[in-house]
Amino acid sequence: MNIFDKAPVIDKDVFVAPSASIIGDVQLGRGSSIWYGCVLRGDVNNISIGSGTNIQDNSLVHVAKSNLSGKVLPTIIGDNVTVGHSAVLHGCTVEDEAFVGMGATLLDGVYVEKHAMVAAGALVRQNTRVPCGEVWGGNPAKFLRKLTEEEMAFISQSAVNYSNLAQVHAAENAKSFDEIEFEKVLRKKFARRDEEYDSMLGVVRETPPELILPDNILQGKLQKAT
């Protein structure tokens, strides 16, 4: 949605879920994904999101025209960043390959460096800097420990995983109503066991013992159905 004279600039390879709202001066880089229920509101300042970044379901990204110290505060999020479900980012900066956990809140002037992690549910106070390679958590957030090499690799992989998943969701959302209805018919058709067809192929489909109902139970279910 446009507001004032500002319009979003969205790369053609970005996935924006149908229930997400992208408003005003917002720039989204190649391969990023904005998931269901998110709001990115660039009205009184701008939002910039790099390539391969995922903003997960129900997250909010907003900006500040200025704060008490008179600083202009856009929100800048780098490349390959993961922002977990229901996070709030307000007038802050998150560098490349950083990780913001589910339900975390980043207030005005927060700066999260590359390969840093904000733990789920953390409240990062104004003008706090989270250094590279550190995990911060709590309310208010404070240093917890250093990230391991495996955790740093996980941050990068998380961004790749979400980029791939976004392509699947984009393809599903692009389908017409008729295509969706046709697929429903196909699923119903192939959900039934066709023993004659199986025998032609030499396929034997065995039902696991734990799924076989005793005759008395099965008979009772049939009687109720009739």
C-alpha positions in Angstrom: 0.0 0.0 0.0 1.2 3.5 -0.8 1.1 6.3 1.7 1.7 10.0 1.1 4.1 9.9 -1.8 5.8 6.7 -0.7 5.4 3.3 -2.3 7.0 -0.1 -1.5 9.8 -1.3 -3.8 9.7 -5.1 -3.8 12.0 -7.3 -5.9 10.1 -9.7 -8.1 11.6 -12.8 -6.3 10.2 -11.7 -2.9 7.4 -13.7 -1.3 4.8 -11.6 0.5 2.1 -13.7 2.1 -1.5 -12.7 1.3 -2.2 -11.5 4.8 0.9 -9.4 5.2 0.9 -5.6 5.0 3.7 -3.7 3.3 3.0 0.0 3.7 4.9 3.1 2.4 8.6 3.5 2.1 9.7 -0.1 2.3 12.4 -1.8 0.2 12.6 -5.6 0.0 15.6 -7.3 -1.6 15.8 -10.4 -3.8 14.7 -13.7 -2.3 13.4 -12.3 1.0 10.1 -13.4 2.5 7.4 -11.7 4.5 5.2 -14.2 6.2 1.5 -14.4 7.2 0.2 -11.6 9.4 3.3 -9.4 9.3 3.1 -5.6 9.2 5.9 -3.5 7.7 4.9 0.2 8.1 7.2 2.7 6.5 5.2 5.8 6.9 7.2 8.4 9.0 10.5 6.9 7.9 11.9 4.1 5.7 12.4 0.4 6.1 15.1 -1.4 4.2 15.4 -5.2 4.1 18.2 -7.0 2.2 18.4 -10.2 0.2 17.4 -13.7 1.5 16.0 -12.3 4.8 12.8 -13.8 6.4 10.4 -11.9 8.5 8.2 -14.6 10.1 4.5 -14.7 10.9 2.9 -11.9 12.9 6.1 -9.8 13.2 5.9 -6.0 13.2 8.5 -3.7 11.7 8.1 0.0 12.2 10.2 3.2 12.3 10.6 6.5 14.2 10.7 10.0 12.7 12.9 11.0 15.6 13.4 10.0 19.3 14.2 12.0 22.5 17.8 12.4 21.4 16.7 13.8 18.0 18.0 10.9 16.0 16.3 9.9 12.7 15.5 6.2 13.0 14.7 4.1 10.0 14.7 0.3 10.3 17.5 -1.4 8.4 17.7 -5.2 8.2 20.6 -6.8 6.2 21.0 -9.9 4.1 20.2 -13.5 5.3 18.6 -12.3 8.5 16.1 -14.5 10.4 13.4 -12.7 12.4 11.3 -15.1 14.3 7.5 -15.2 14.7 5.8 -12.2 16.5 9.0 -10.2 16.9 8.8 -6.4 17.1 11.6 -4.3 15.4 11.2 -0.5 15.9 13.7 2.0 14.5 16.7 -0.4 14.8 19.4 -1.9 12.7 20.1 -5.6 12.2 23.2 -6.5 10.3 23.7 -9.5 7.8 23.2 -13.0 9.1 21.9 -12.0 12.5 19.1 -13.8 14.3 16.2 -12.3 16.2 14.2 -14.9 18.1 10.5 -15.4 18.4 8.6 -12.7 20.4 11.8 -10.5 20.8 11.4 -6.7 20.9 14.1 -4.4 19.6 13.5 -0.7 20.6 14.6 2.5 19.0 18.4 2.7 18.3 19.2 -0.9 18.9 22.0 -2.2 16.7 22.5 -6.0 16.3 25.8 -6.8 14.7 26.5 -9.6 12.1 26.3 -13.2 13.5 24.7 -11.9 16.7 21.6 -13.6 18.2 18.8 -12.0 20.2 17.0 -14.8 22.2 13.3 -15.5 22.0 11.3 -13.2 24.2 14.1 -10.7 24.8 13.5 -7.0 25.3 16.5 -5.0 24.0 16.4 -1.5 25.4 16.9 1.7 23.4 20.4 2.3 21.9 21.7 -1.1 23.0 24.4 -2.7 20.8 24.5 -6.5 20.5 28.1 -7.4 19.4 29.0 -9.9 16.8 29.0 -13.5 17.9 27.1 -13.0 21.2 23.7 -14.2 22.5 21.6 -11.7 24.4 18.4 -12.5 26.2 16.1 -11.5 29.0 14.1 -8.5 30.0 16.0 -6.2 29.8 18.3 -8.1 27.5 21.9 -8.7 28.5 24.9 -10.7 27.4 24.4 -14.4 28.0 27.2 -16.2 26.2 29.2 -16.5 23.0 27.7 -18.2 20.0 29.3 -21.5 18.9 30.5 -22.2 15.4 27.5 -24.6 14.9 25.0 -21.9 15.9 26.5 -19.4 13.5 26.2 -22.0 10.8 22.6 -22.6 11.8 21.8 -18.9 11.4 23.0 -19.0 7.8 21.2 -22.2 7.1 18.0 -20.9 8.6 17.9 -18.1 6.1 18.4 -20.6 3.2 15.7 -22.9 4.6 13.2 -20.1 4.7 14.1 -18.9 1.3 13.4 -22.4 -0.1 10.2 -22.7 1.9 9.0 -19.3 0.6 9.2 -20.6 -3.0 6.8 -23.4 -2.1 4.3 -21.0 -0.5 4.6 -18.6 -3.4 3.8 -21.4 -5.9 0.8 -22.5 -3.9 -0.5 -18.9 -3.5 -0.1 -18.4 -7.3 -2.6 -21.2 -8.1 -6.0 -20.3 -9.4 -9.2 -21.5 -7.7 -9.8 -24.1 -10.5 -6.3 -25.5 -10.0 -6.9 -25.8 -6.2 -10.2 -27.6 -6.7 -8.7 -30.0 -9.3 -5.9 -30.9 -6.9 -8.5 -31.7 -4.2 -10.2 -34.1 -6.6 -6.8 -35.8 -7.4 -6.0 -36.1 -3.7 -9.3 -37.8 -3.0 -8.9 -40.1 -6.0 -5.4 -41.3 -5.1 -6.1 -41.5 -1.4 -8.2 -44.6 -2.0 -6.5 -47.9 -2.3 -6.9 -49.4 -5.8 -6.1 -53.1 -5.3 -6.6 -54.0 -8.9 -4.2 -51.4 -10.1 -1.7 -52.4 -7.4 -1.9 -56.0 -8.4 -1.1 -55.1 -12.0 2.1 -53.3 -10.8 2.9 -56.1 -8.4 2.6 -53.8 -5.4 1.6 -55.1 -2.0 0.5 -52.5 0.5 0.5 -53.9 4.0 -1.5 -52.3 6.8 0.5 -51.9 10.0 -0.8 -54.2 12.8 -1.5 -51.2 15.1 -3.9 -49.8 12.5 -6.0 -53.0 12.1 -9.3 -52.8 14.1 -10.8 -55.9 15.7 -13.9 -57.2 13.8 -16.3 -56.3 16.7 -15.2 -52.7 16.7 -15.3 -52.4 12.9 -18.8 -53.9 12.8 -20.0 -51.5 15.4 -18.7 -48.5 13.4 -20.4 -49.8 10.2 -23.8 -50.1 12.1 -23.6 -46.5 13.4 -22.8 -45.3 9.9 -25.9 -47.0 8.5 
